[in-house]
Amino acid sequence: MHSIGNFLAYLIEIYSWLLIIYIFMSWVPNARESKFGQILANICEPYLNPFRKIIPPLGMIDISPIVAIFALRFASAGALTLFNMF
């Protein structure tokens, strides 16, 4: 069970980095319109959309991705704790 928790934490870590890359791509003109940007959008947007519905942007700054990454980190810590118990 310990290895399952580590594997889940590793997958969550990779997904967190994909989210960070996707967020930084918004600062580069036309980066999200590239093929790589579209692939990341297909991976990241389904997870980010519920957070965007709950958390409104502050002016032109969208803080929902930050909350989404914190939620992932919390889930990762919970998965490690849960699977290390067994």
Buried (B, 14 or more C-beta within 10 A) or exposed (E): EEEEBBEBBEEBEEBBEBBEBBBEBEEEEEBBEEEEBEEBBEEBEEBBEEBBEEBEEEEEEBEBBBBBBEEBBEBBEEBBEEBEEE
